[in-house]
Amino acid sequence: MGEEKEFATQIDSTLQETQSLLNGQNYGRALLVAISNPPVKCKNPELKKKSSDNVLRVLEMIKDSDIQSHVNDFDPDQIDLVMKYVCKGFEDKNSTNSGSLLRWHQALAEKGGIGTIIR
């Protein structure tokens, strides 16, 4: 239970910092903060969803014309991580941002190659 509380605190902190950056229209920094501490070892699916929803919200707010410049700044690990979030976003049947996710997918796949999709 203690570990879950740590994850919850970490995710809430990330959400607050991300929101602050979004309010200042600093989308690139908001994305880096949102992906900086993925809850990989977290067992609570609700906390994982909260974290992925945060990343997807940031991705959705970035203009299509700016996607490539953000992707160009990513290192290979960040490309793989953002691709995982994009694929997670495709799973949401209620999502209204599939067009944006497709553009992110295309840019990430072009930069990271086929391995990005497979990993």
N, CA, C and O atoms as a printed pandas DataFrame, in Angstrom:
     atom_number atom_name residue_name chain_id  residue_number  x_coord  y_coord  z_coord
0              1         N          MET        A               1    0.818   -1.193    0.000
1              2        CA          MET        A               1    0.000    0.000    0.000
2              3         C          MET        A               1    0.865    1.262    0.000
3              4         O          MET        A               1    0.498    2.265   -0.611
4              5         N          GLY        A               2    2.005    1.213    0.679
5              6        CA          GLY        A               2    2.903    2.360    0.720
6              7         C          GLY        A               2    3.448    2.713   -0.638
7              8         O          GLY        A               2    3.563    3.887   -0.991
8              9         N          GLU        A               3    3.787    1.682   -1.405
9             10        CA          GLU        A               3    4.317    1.911   -2.755
10            11         C          GLU        A               3    3.253    2.536   -3.658
11            12         O          GLU        A               3    3.555    3.406   -4.474
12            13         N          GLU        A               4    2.013    2.088   -3.507
13            14        CA          GLU        A               4    0.925    2.642   -4.308
14            15         C          GLU        A               4    0.710    4.116   -3.976
15            16         O          GLU        A               4    0.432    4.927   -4.858
16            17         N          LYS        A               5    0.839    4.447   -2.708
17            18        CA          LYS        A               5    0.688    5.846   -2.286
18            19         C          LYS        A               5    1.799    6.707   -2.887
19            20         O          LYS        A               5    1.560    7.851   -3.275
20            21         N          GLU        A               6    3.010    6.158   -2.965
21            22        CA          GLU        A               6    4.124    6.875   -3.592
22            23         C          GLU        A               6    3.839    7.135   -5.067
23            24         O          GLU        A               6    4.087    8.228   -5.576
24            25         N          PHE        A               7    3.312    6.112   -5.750
25            26        CA          PHE        A               7    2.957    6.279   -7.160
26            27         C          PHE        A               7    1.880    7.354   -7.310
27            28         O          PHE        A               7    1.963    8.196   -8.205
28            29         N          ALA        A               8    0.873    7.328   -6.439
29            30        CA          ALA        A               8   -0.212    8.303   -6.508
30            31         C          ALA        A               8    0.322    9.718   -6.307
31            32         O          ALA        A               8   -0.072   10.643   -7.016
32            33         N          THR        A               9    1.215    9.880   -5.344
33            34        CA          THR        A               9    1.810   11.192   -5.074
34            35         C          THR        A               9    2.629   11.664   -6.269
35            36         O          THR        A               9    2.543   12.822   -6.678
36            37         N          GLN        A              10    3.419   10.759   -6.819
37            38        CA          GLN        A              10    4.260   11.090   -7.973
38            39         C          GLN        A              10    3.400   11.481   -9.172
39            40         O          GLN        A              10    3.697   12.462   -9.853
40            41         N          ILE        A              11    2.351   10.731   -9.431
41            42        CA          ILE        A              11    1.481   11.013  -10.575
42            43         C          ILE        A              11    0.753   12.337  -10.374
43            44         O          ILE        A              11    0.641   13.132  -11.306
44            45         N          ASP        A              12    0.258   12.576   -9.165
45            46        CA          ASP        A              12   -0.427   13.851   -8.890
46            47         C          ASP        A              12    0.514   15.035   -9.065
47            48         O          ASP        A              12    0.116   16.075   -9.590
48            49         N          SER        A              13    1.747   14.883   -8.631
49            50        CA          SER        A              13    2.739   15.938   -8.785
50            51         C          SER        A              13    3.009   16.210  -10.268
51            52         O          SER        A              13    3.103   17.362  -10.692
52            53         N          THR        A              14    3.131   15.142  -11.039
53            54        CA          THR        A              14    3.355   15.270  -12.475
54            55         C          THR        A              14    2.164   15.948  -13.149
55            56         O          THR        A              14    2.334   16.795  -14.026
56            57         N          LEU        A              15    0.958   15.566  -12.730
57            58        CA          LEU        A              15   -0.246   16.185  -13.295
58            59         C          LEU        A              15   -0.275   17.682  -13.021
59            60         O          LEU        A              15   -0.605   18.470  -13.907
60            61         N          GLN        A              16    0.068   18.077  -11.805
61            62        CA          GLN        A              16    0.066   19.493  -11.449
62            63         C          GLN        A              16    1.105   20.272  -12.252
63            64         O          GLN        A              16    0.819   21.348  -12.776
64            65         N          GLU        A              17    2.306   19.720  -12.341
65            66        CA          GLU        A              17    3.358   20.408  -13.090
66            67         C          GLU        A              17    2.999   20.493  -14.578
67            68         O          GLU        A              17    3.217   21.519  -15.221
68            69         N          THR        A              18    2.454   19.415  -15.105
69            70        CA          THR        A              18    2.045   19.402  -16.508
70            71         C          THR        A              18    0.974   20.451  -16.765
71            72         O          THR        A              18    1.044   21.190  -17.747
72            73         N          GLN        A              19   -0.020   20.516  -15.879
73            74        CA          GLN        A              19   -1.094   21.493  -16.056
74            75         C          GLN        A              19   -0.559   22.917  -16.012
75            76         O          GLN        A              19   -0.980   23.769  -16.795
76            77         N          SER        A              20    0.360   23.172  -15.104
77            78        CA          SER        A              20    0.960   24.498  -15.000
78            79         C          SER        A              20    1.680   24.875  -16.300
79            80         O          SER        A              20    1.564   26.003  -16.779
80            81         N          LEU        A              21    2.415   23.927  -16.857
81            82        CA          LEU        A              21    3.121   24.183  -18.110
82            83         C          LEU        A              21    2.148   24.369  -19.275
83            84         O          LEU        A              21    2.377   25.204  -20.150
84            85         N          LEU        A              22    1.077   23.601  -19.283
85            86        CA          LEU        A              22    0.067   23.760  -20.329
86            87         C          LEU        A              22   -0.602   25.118  -20.227
87            88         O          LEU        A              22   -0.872   25.764  -21.239
88            89         N          ASN        A              23   -0.869   25.546  -19.006
89            90        CA          ASN        A              23   -1.475   26.867  -18.817
90            91         C          ASN        A              23   -0.572   27.968  -19.370
91            92         O          ASN        A              23   -1.058   28.989  -19.855
92            93         N          GLY        A              24    0.745   27.757  -19.298
93            94        CA          GLY        A              24    1.707   28.700  -19.850
94            95         C          GLY        A              24    2.025   28.440  -21.311
95            96         O          GLY        A              24    2.916   29.073  -21.877
96            97         N          GLN        A              25    1.308   27.519  -21.919
97            98        CA          GLN        A              25    1.474   27.121  -23.321
98            99         C          GLN        A              25    2.883   26.624  -23.637
99           100         O          GLN        A              25    3.379   26.797  -24.750
100          101         N          ASN        A              26    3.509   26.011  -22.656
101          102        CA          ASN        A              26    4.824   25.407  -22.847
102          103         C          ASN        A              26    4.620   23.909  -23.087
103          104         O          ASN        A              26    4.914   23.078  -22.227
104          105         N          TYR        A              27    4.112   23.591  -24.271
105          106        CA          TYR        A              27    3.692   22.233  -24.582
106          107         C          TYR        A              27    4.849   21.240  -24.646
107          108         O          TYR        A              27    4.714   20.098  -24.207
108          109         N          GLY        A              28    5.968   21.665  -25.182
109          110        CA          GLY        A              28    7.120   20.771  -25.275
110          111         C          GLY        A              28    7.615   20.346  -23.907
111          112         O          GLY        A              28    7.863   19.163  -23.673
112          113         N          ARG        A              29    7.760   21.294  -23.011
113          114        CA          ARG        A              29    8.201   20.985  -21.646
114          115         C          ARG        A              29    7.138   20.160  -20.922
115          116         O          ARG        A              29    7.473   19.253  -20.160
116          117         N          ALA        A              30    5.862   20.467  -21.156
117          118        CA          ALA        A              30    4.769   19.708  -20.533
118          119         C          ALA        A              30    4.840   18.239  -20.952
119          120         O          ALA        A              30    4.622   17.346  -20.134
120          121         N          LEU        A              31    5.142   17.997  -22.210
121          122        CA          LEU        A              31    5.245   16.622  -22.693
122          123         C          LEU        A              31    6.426   15.908  -22.042
123          124         O          LEU        A              31    6.309   14.753  -21.635
124          125         N          LEU        A              32    7.554   16.591  -21.945
125          126        CA          LEU        A              32    8.723   15.976  -21.310
126          127         C          LEU        A              32    8.447   15.645  -19.848
127          128         O          LEU        A              32    8.865   14.595  -19.360
128          129         N          VAL        A              33    7.753   16.525  -19.155
129          130        CA          VAL        A              33    7.401   16.262  -17.754
130          131         C          VAL        A              33    6.423   15.085  -17.680
131          132         O          VAL        A              33    6.576   14.202  -16.836
132          133         N          ALA        A              34    5.426   15.073  -18.557
133          134        CA          ALA        A              34    4.408   14.022  -18.531
134          135         C          ALA        A              34    4.998   12.630  -18.756
135          136         O          ALA        A              34    4.504   11.651  -18.197
136          137         N          ILE        A              35    6.055   12.536  -19.571
137          138        CA          ILE        A              35    6.649   11.215  -19.849
138          139         C          ILE        A              35    7.859   10.913  -18.975
139          140         O          ILE        A              35    8.462    9.846  -19.099
140          141         N          SER        A              36    8.220   11.841  -18.093
141          142        CA          SER        A              36    9.475   11.706  -17.348
142          143         C          SER        A              36    9.500   10.563  -16.343
143          144         O          SER        A              36   10.563    9.991  -16.102
144          145         N          ASN        A              37    8.380   10.217  -15.759
145          146        CA          ASN        A              37    8.350    9.158  -14.752
146          147         C          ASN        A              37    7.187    8.211  -15.009
147          148         O          ASN        A              37    6.209    8.238  -14.261
148          149         N          PRO        A              38    7.258    7.389  -16.024
149          150        CA          PRO        A              38    6.131    6.489  -16.296
150          151         C          PRO        A              38    5.980    5.477  -15.155
151          152         O          PRO        A              38    6.976    4.946  -14.663
152          153         N          PRO        A              39    4.747    5.213  -14.738
153          154        CA          PRO        A              39    4.520    4.301  -13.610
154          155         C          PRO        A              39    4.613    2.830  -14.024
155          156         O          PRO        A              39    3.651    2.075  -13.889
156          157         N          VAL        A              40    5.762    2.444  -14.521
157          158        CA          VAL        A              40    5.955    1.105  -15.072
158          159         C          VAL        A              40    5.714    0.014  -14.032
159          160         O          VAL        A              40    5.092   -1.003  -14.338
160          161         N          LYS        A              41    6.191    0.211  -12.826
161          162        CA          LYS        A              41    6.072   -0.822  -11.790
162          163         C          LYS        A              41    4.799   -0.711  -10.965
163          164         O          LYS        A              41    4.582   -1.511  -10.054
164          165         N          CYS        A              42    3.973    0.246  -11.264
165          166        CA          CYS        A              42    2.713    0.448  -10.544
166          167         C          CYS        A              42    1.755   -0.689  -10.881
167          168         O          CYS        A              42    1.620   -1.064  -12.045
168          169         N          LYS        A              43    1.103   -1.229   -9.884
169          170        CA          LYS        A              43    0.154   -2.334  -10.089
170          171         C          LYS        A              43   -1.288   -1.844  -10.216
171          172         O          LYS        A              43   -2.170   -2.600  -10.625
172          173         N          ASN        A              44   -1.524   -0.588   -9.868
173          174        CA          ASN        A              44   -2.873   -0.039   -9.862
174          175         C          ASN        A              44   -3.238    0.477  -11.261
175          176         O          ASN        A              44   -2.659    1.458  -11.727
176          177         N          PRO        A              45   -4.196   -0.181  -11.934
177          178        CA          PRO        A              45   -4.545    0.236  -13.300
178          179         C          PRO        A              45   -5.141    1.645  -13.360
179          180         O          PRO        A              45   -4.987    2.336  -14.367
180          181         N          GLU        A              46   -5.815    2.074  -12.298
181          182        CA          GLU        A              46   -6.397    3.422  -12.289
182          183         C          GLU        A              46   -5.308    4.488  -12.290
183          184         O          GLU        A              46   -5.439    5.513  -12.959
184          185         N          LEU        A              47   -4.231    4.248  -11.538
185          186        CA          LEU        A              47   -3.120    5.199  -11.517
186          187         C          LEU        A              47   -2.399    5.217  -12.859
187          188         O          LEU        A              47   -2.002    6.277  -13.344
188          189         N          LYS        A              48   -2.233    4.040  -13.456
189          190        CA          LYS        A              48   -1.591    3.981  -14.776
190          191         C          LYS        A              48   -2.428    4.733  -15.814
191          192         O          LYS        A              48   -1.886    5.435  -16.667
192          193         N          LYS        A              49   -3.751    4.579  -15.735
193          194        CA          LYS        A              49   -4.628    5.279  -16.666
194          195         C          LYS        A              49   -4.557    6.783  -16.449
195          196         O          LYS        A              49   -4.560    7.554  -17.409
196          197         N          LYS        A              50   -4.494    7.193  -15.212
197          198        CA          LYS        A              50   -4.396    8.620  -14.897
198          199         C          LYS        A              50   -3.134    9.213  -15.525
199          200         O          LYS        A              50   -3.162   10.313  -16.077
200          201         N          SER        A              51   -2.041    8.477  -15.436
201          202        CA          SER        A              51   -0.776    8.920  -16.011
202          203         C          SER        A              51   -0.853    8.951  -17.546
203          204         O          SER        A              51   -0.432    9.925  -18.171
204          205         N          SER        A              52   -1.382    7.899  -18.137
205          206        CA          SER        A              52   -1.454    7.862  -19.605
206          207         C          SER        A              52   -2.435    8.906  -20.137
207          208         O          SER        A              52   -2.199    9.488  -21.196
208          209         N          ASP        A              53   -3.524    9.147  -19.421
209          210        CA          ASP        A              53   -4.466   10.190  -19.835
210          211         C          ASP        A              53   -3.787   11.561  -19.851
211          212         O          ASP        A              53   -4.064   12.398  -20.710
212          213         N          ASN        A              54   -2.900   11.769  -18.890
213          214        CA          ASN        A              54   -2.165   13.034  -18.833
214          215         C          ASN        A              54   -1.284   13.204  -20.074
215          216         O          ASN        A              54   -1.283   14.264  -20.699
216          217         N          VAL        A              55   -0.542   12.164  -20.422
217          218        CA          VAL        A              55    0.328   12.226  -21.600
218          219         C          VAL        A              55   -0.515   12.438  -22.857
219          220         O          VAL        A              55   -0.172   13.261  -23.706
220          221         N          LEU        A              56   -1.603   11.705  -22.972
221          222        CA          LEU        A              56   -2.453   11.818  -24.161
222          223         C          LEU        A              56   -3.075   13.204  -24.268
223          224         O          LEU        A              56   -3.254   13.722  -25.370
224          225         N          ARG        A              57   -3.403   13.798  -23.138
225          226        CA          ARG        A              57   -3.960   15.158  -23.142
226          227         C          ARG        A              57   -2.931   16.141  -23.695
227          228         O          ARG        A              57   -3.271   17.029  -24.477
228          229         N          VAL        A              58   -1.674   15.981  -23.287
229          230        CA          VAL        A              58   -0.624   16.869  -23.790
230          231         C          VAL        A              58   -0.422   16.649  -25.287
231          232         O          VAL        A              58   -0.325   17.613  -26.046
232          233         N          LEU        A              59   -0.360   15.399  -25.713
233          234        CA          LEU        A              59   -0.184   15.107  -27.137
234          235         C          LEU        A              59   -1.290   15.752  -27.961
235          236         O          LEU        A              59   -1.044   16.287  -29.042
236          237         N          GLU        A              60   -2.506   15.694  -27.439
237          238        CA          GLU        A              60   -3.652   16.248  -28.153
238          239         C          GLU        A              60   -3.558   17.771  -28.272
239          240         O          GLU        A              60   -4.051   18.344  -29.244
240          241         N          MET        A              61   -2.940   18.420  -27.307
241          242        CA          MET        A              61   -2.874   19.885  -27.300
242          243         C          MET        A              61   -1.783   20.446  -28.219
243          244         O          MET        A              61   -1.800   21.629  -28.558
244          245         N          ILE        A              62   -0.851   19.604  -28.614
245          246        CA          ILE        A              62    0.226   20.060  -29.490
246          247         C          ILE        A              62   -0.287   20.130  -30.926
247          248         O          ILE        A              62   -0.883   19.180  -31.434
248          249         N          LYS        A              63   -0.049   21.257  -31.561
249          250        CA          LYS        A              63   -0.506   21.461  -32.940
250          251         C          LYS        A              63    0.133   20.424  -33.860
251          252         O          LYS        A              63    1.283   20.026  -33.678
252          253         N          ASP        A              64   -0.640   20.006  -34.842
253          254        CA          ASP        A              64   -0.134   19.036  -35.815
254          255         C          ASP        A              64    1.144   19.531  -36.485
255          256         O          ASP        A              64    2.052   18.745  -36.758
256          257         N          SER        A              65    1.212   20.821  -36.746
257          258        CA          SER        A              65    2.385   21.377  -37.421
258          259         C          SER        A              65    3.629   21.358  -36.532
259          260         O          SER        A              65    4.743   21.525  -37.029
260          261         N          ASP        A              66    3.453   21.156  -35.223
261          262        CA          ASP        A              66    4.585   21.134  -34.287
262          263         C          ASP        A              66    5.023   19.730  -33.900
263          264         O          ASP        A              66    6.042   19.567  -33.228
264          265         N          ILE        A              67    4.279   18.722  -34.308
265          266        CA          ILE        A              67    4.575   17.342  -33.901
266          267         C          ILE        A              67    5.988   16.946  -34.306
267          268         O          ILE        A              67    6.750   16.438  -33.483
268          269         N          GLN        A              68    6.341   17.172  -35.561
269          270        CA          GLN        A              68    7.650   16.723  -36.054
270          271         C          GLN        A              68    8.800   17.363  -35.295
271          272         O          GLN        A              68    9.798   16.698  -35.016
272          273         N          SER        A              69    8.681   18.628  -34.958
273          274        CA          SER        A              69    9.777   19.282  -34.231
274          275         C          SER        A              69    9.939   18.688  -32.833
275          276         O          SER        A              69   11.061   18.581  -32.337
276          277         N          HIS        A              70    8.846   18.305  -32.199
277          278        CA          HIS        A              70    8.940   17.663  -30.890
278          279         C          HIS        A              70    9.582   16.280  -31.019
279          280         O          HIS        A              70   10.450   15.907  -30.230
280          281         N          VAL        A              71    9.140   15.536  -32.019
281          282        CA          VAL        A              71    9.690   14.195  -32.237
282          283         C          VAL        A              71   11.178   14.274  -32.552
283          284         O          VAL        A              71   11.947   13.426  -32.101
284          285         N          ASN        A              72   11.589   15.264  -33.306
285          286        CA          ASN        A              72   13.004   15.415  -33.653
286          287         C          ASN        A              72   13.876   15.652  -32.418
287          288         O          ASN        A              72   15.066   15.335  -32.428
288          289         N          ASP        A              73   13.291   16.203  -31.363
289          290        CA          ASP        A              73   14.041   16.464  -30.131
290          291         C          ASP        A              73   14.118   15.251  -29.204
291          292         O          ASP        A              73   14.877   15.266  -28.235
292          293         N          PHE        A              74   13.344   14.202  -29.485
293          294        CA          PHE        A              74   13.326   13.015  -28.624
294          295         C          PHE        A              74   14.550   12.146  -28.836
295          296         O          PHE        A              74   15.080   12.050  -29.943
296          297         N          ASP        A              75   14.993   11.512  -27.751
297          298        CA          ASP        A              75   16.003   10.466  -27.891
298          299         C          ASP        A              75   15.256    9.150  -28.188
299          300         O          ASP        A              75   14.030    9.110  -28.084
300          301         N          PRO        A              76   15.972    8.082  -28.554
301          302        CA          PRO        A              76   15.291    6.829  -28.924
302          303         C          PRO        A              76   14.371    6.271  -27.827
303          304         O          PRO        A              76   13.306    5.736  -28.134
304          305         N          ASP        A              77   14.765    6.390  -26.573
305          306        CA          ASP        A              77   13.912    5.888  -25.491
306          307         C          ASP        A              77   12.622    6.690  -25.387
307          308         O          ASP        A              77   11.556    6.127  -25.139
308          309         N          GLN        A              78   12.716    7.982  -25.574
309          310        CA          GLN        A              78   11.520    8.828  -25.520
310          311         C          GLN        A              78   10.594    8.523  -26.696
311          312         O          GLN        A              78    9.372    8.532  -26.549
312          313         N          ILE        A              79   11.170    8.259  -27.840
313          314        CA          ILE        A              79   10.361    7.894  -29.010
314          315         C          ILE        A              79    9.573    6.621  -28.706
315          316         O          ILE        A              79    8.370    6.561  -28.958
316          317         N          ASP        A              80   10.245    5.611  -28.168
317          318        CA          ASP        A              80    9.571    4.354  -27.831
318          319         C          ASP        A              80    8.481    4.570  -26.781
319          320         O          ASP        A              80    7.390    4.009  -26.884
320          321         N          LEU        A              81    8.782    5.378  -25.783
321          322        CA          LEU        A              81    7.824    5.621  -24.707
322          323         C          LEU        A              81    6.587    6.351  -25.217
323          324         O          LEU        A              81    5.463    5.960  -24.899
324          325         N          VAL        A              82    6.781    7.399  -25.999
325          326        CA          VAL        A              82    5.634    8.136  -26.525
326          327         C          VAL        A              82    4.822    7.241  -27.462
327          328         O          VAL        A              82    3.595    7.334  -27.488
328          329         N          MET        A              83    5.483    6.385  -28.224
329          330        CA          MET        A              83    4.766    5.450  -29.098
330          331         C          MET        A              83    3.873    4.532  -28.264
331          332         O          MET        A              83    2.751    4.226  -28.669
332          333         N          LYS        A              84    4.358    4.093  -27.112
333          334        CA          LYS        A              84    3.537    3.241  -26.239
334          335         C          LYS        A              84    2.285    3.984  -25.791
335          336         O          LYS        A              84    1.195    3.412  -25.754
336          337         N          TYR        A              85    2.446    5.261  -25.451
337          338        CA          TYR        A              85    1.283    6.052  -25.043
338          339         C          TYR        A              85    0.325    6.261  -26.217
339          340         O          TYR        A              85   -0.893    6.214  -26.039
340          341         N          VAL        A              86    0.865    6.488  -27.404
341          342        CA          VAL        A              86    0.020    6.655  -28.589
342          343         C          VAL        A              86   -0.793    5.381  -28.823
343          344         O          VAL        A              86   -1.997    5.448  -29.069
344          345         N          CYS        A              87   -0.142    4.235  -28.746
345          346        CA          CYS        A              87   -0.844    2.962  -28.935
346          347         C          CYS        A              87   -1.899    2.757  -27.842
347          348         O          CYS        A              87   -2.983    2.237  -28.106
348          349         N          LYS        A              88   -1.576    3.164  -26.634
349          350        CA          LYS        A              88   -2.542    3.086  -25.529
350          351         C          LYS        A              88   -3.744    3.975  -25.853
351          352         O          LYS        A              88   -4.884    3.602  -25.577
352          353         N          GLY        A              89   -3.497    5.126  -26.425
353          354        CA          GLY        A              89   -4.578    6.022  -26.811
354          355         C          GLY        A              89   -5.497    5.419  -27.857
355          356         O          GLY        A              89   -6.698    5.688  -27.858
356          357         N          PHE        A              90   -4.939    4.599  -28.754
357          358        CA          PHE        A              90   -5.758    3.938  -29.770
358          359         C          PHE        A              90   -6.737    2.947  -29.142
359          360         O          PHE        A              90   -7.773    2.644  -29.733
360          361         N          GLU        A              91   -6.420    2.442  -27.954
361          362        CA          GLU        A              91   -7.281    1.465  -27.286
362          363         C          GLU        A              91   -8.568    2.089  -26.752
363          364         O          GLU        A              91   -9.550    1.382  -26.526
364          365         N          ASP        A              92   -8.574    3.392  -26.551
365          366        CA          ASP        A              92   -9.722    4.073  -25.960
366          367         C          ASP        A              92  -10.814    4.276  -27.013
367          368         O          ASP        A              92  -10.668    5.084  -27.930
368          369         N          LYS        A              93  -11.879    3.548  -26.866
369          370        CA          LYS        A              93  -12.979    3.623  -27.838
370          371         C          LYS        A              93  -13.691    4.975  -27.820
371          372         O          LYS        A              93  -14.334    5.353  -28.799
372          373         N          ASN        A              94  -13.576    5.696  -26.714
373          374        CA          ASN        A              94  -14.251    6.987  -26.578
374          375         C          ASN        A              94  -13.366    8.158  -26.994
375          376         O          ASN        A              94  -13.775    9.314  -26.897
376          377         N          SER        A              95  -12.166    7.860  -27.452
377          378        CA          SER        A              95  -11.222    8.915  -27.809
378          379         C          SER        A              95  -11.725    9.699  -29.014
379          380         O          SER        A              95  -12.263    9.142  -29.971
380          381         N          THR        A              96  -11.531   11.004  -28.929
381          382        CA          THR        A              96  -11.916   11.873  -30.046
382          383         C          THR        A              96  -10.685   12.419  -30.769
383          384         O          THR        A              96  -10.807   13.258  -31.661
384          385         N          ASN        A              97   -9.508   11.945  -30.385
385          386        CA          ASN        A              97   -8.277   12.497  -30.941
386          387         C          ASN        A              97   -7.496   11.487  -31.764
387          388         O          ASN        A              97   -6.268   11.556  -31.820
388          389         N          SER        A              98   -8.186   10.549  -32.405
389          390        CA          SER        A              98   -7.472    9.520  -33.163
390          391         C          SER        A              98   -6.688   10.102  -34.334
391          392         O          SER        A              98   -5.638    9.569  -34.693
392          393         N          GLY        A              99   -7.177   11.184  -34.935
393          394        CA          GLY        A              99   -6.438   11.810  -36.037
394          395         C          GLY        A              99   -5.100   12.339  -35.567
395          396         O          GLY        A              99   -4.081   12.160  -36.235
396          397         N          SER        A             100   -5.105   12.988  -34.423
397          398        CA          SER        A             100   -3.855   13.494  -33.841
398          399         C          SER        A             100   -2.925   12.341  -33.488
399          400         O          SER        A             100   -1.722   12.409  -33.737
400          401         N          LEU        A             101   -3.483   11.286  -32.908
401          402        CA          LEU        A             101   -2.659   10.125  -32.542
402          403         C          LEU        A             101   -2.034    9.483  -33.778
403          404         O          LEU        A             101   -0.890    9.030  -33.732
404          405         N          LEU        A             102   -2.775    9.442  -34.876
405          406        CA          LEU        A             102   -2.221    8.891  -36.118
406          407         C          LEU        A             102   -1.045    9.728  -36.620
407          408         O          LEU        A             102   -0.057    9.184  -37.114
408          409         N          ARG        A             103   -1.154   11.044  -36.494
409          410        CA          ARG        A             103   -0.051   11.914  -36.916
410          411         C          ARG        A             103    1.165   11.720  -36.009
411          412         O          ARG        A             103    2.300   11.711  -36.485
412          413         N          TRP        A             104    0.927   11.564  -34.700
413          414        CA          TRP        A             104    2.030   11.267  -33.791
414          415         C          TRP        A             104    2.662    9.917  -34.148
415          416         O          TRP        A             104    3.885    9.783  -34.181
416          417         N          HIS        A             105    1.820    8.933  -34.411
417          418        CA          HIS        A             105    2.315    7.596  -34.763
418          419         C          HIS        A             105    3.194    7.659  -36.003
419          420         O          HIS        A             105    4.271    7.063  -36.032
420          421         N          GLN        A             106    2.752    8.362  -37.008
421          422        CA          GLN        A             106    3.514    8.477  -38.250
422          423         C          GLN        A             106    4.874    9.139  -38.004
423          424         O          GLN        A             106    5.902    8.647  -38.471
424          425         N          ALA        A             107    4.874   10.248  -37.275
425          426        CA          ALA        A             107    6.126   10.964  -37.021
426          427         C          ALA        A             107    7.090   10.132  -36.176
427          428         O          ALA        A             107    8.294   10.118  -36.431
428          429         N          LEU        A             108    6.561    9.449  -35.181
429          430        CA          LEU        A             108    7.416    8.606  -34.322
430          431         C          LEU        A             108    7.985    7.427  -35.103
431          432         O          LEU        A             108    9.156    7.081  -34.948
432          433         N          ALA        A             109    7.147    6.807  -35.946
433          434        CA          ALA        A             109    7.600    5.661  -36.736
434          435         C          ALA        A             109    8.653    6.084  -37.753
435          436         O          ALA        A             109    9.611    5.349  -37.994
436          437         N          GLU        A             110    8.486    7.254  -38.347
437          438        CA          GLU        A             110    9.479    7.743  -39.312
438          439         C          GLU        A             110   10.823    7.988  -38.634
439          440         O          GLU        A             110   11.871    7.658  -39.188
440          441         N          LYS        A             111   10.792    8.560  -37.448
441          442        CA          LYS        A             111   12.041    8.864  -36.743
442          443         C          LYS        A             111   12.659    7.638  -36.101
443          444         O          LYS        A             111   13.873    7.442  -36.158
444          445         N          GLY        A             112   11.811    6.806  -35.482
445          446        CA          GLY        A             112   12.331    5.662  -34.725
446          447         C          GLY        A             112   12.443    4.367  -35.492
447          448         O          GLY        A             112   13.074    3.421  -35.022
448          449         N          GLY        A             113   11.845    4.309  -36.662
449          450        CA          GLY        A             113   11.894    3.099  -37.456
450          451         C          GLY        A             113   10.894    2.057  -36.987
451          452         O          GLY        A             113   10.127    2.293  -36.054
452          453         N          ILE        A             114   10.908    0.923  -37.630
453          454        CA          ILE        A             114    9.951   -0.148  -37.340
454          455         C          ILE        A             114   10.115   -0.690  -35.923
455          456         O          ILE        A             114    9.148   -1.160  -35.323
456          457         N          GLY        A             115   11.329   -0.626  -35.388
457          458        CA          GLY        A             115   11.566   -1.114  -34.031
458          459         C          GLY        A             115   10.742   -0.381  -33.001
459          460         O          GLY        A             115   10.361   -0.960  -31.983
460          461         N          THR        A             116   10.461    0.889  -33.252
461          462        CA          THR        A             116    9.638    1.672  -32.332
462          463         C          THR        A             116    8.241    1.090  -32.213
463          464         O          THR        A             116    7.648    1.108  -31.134
464          465         N          ILE        A             117    7.720    0.580  -33.302
465          466        CA          ILE        A             117    6.390    0.005  -33.297
466          467         C          ILE        A             117    6.409   -1.367  -32.611
467          468         O          ILE        A             117    5.489   -1.707  -31.866
468          469         N          ILE        A             118    7.431   -2.126  -32.861
469          470        CA          ILE        A             118    7.530   -3.486  -32.325
470          471         C          ILE        A             118    7.812   -3.502  -30.833
471          472         O          ILE        A             118    7.256   -4.315  -30.094
472          473         N          ARG        A             119    8.682   -2.594  -30.392
473          474        CA          ARG        A             119    9.035   -2.584  -28.973
474          475         C          ARG        A             119    7.845   -2.205  -28.176
475          476         O          ARG        A             119    7.920   -2.134  -26.950
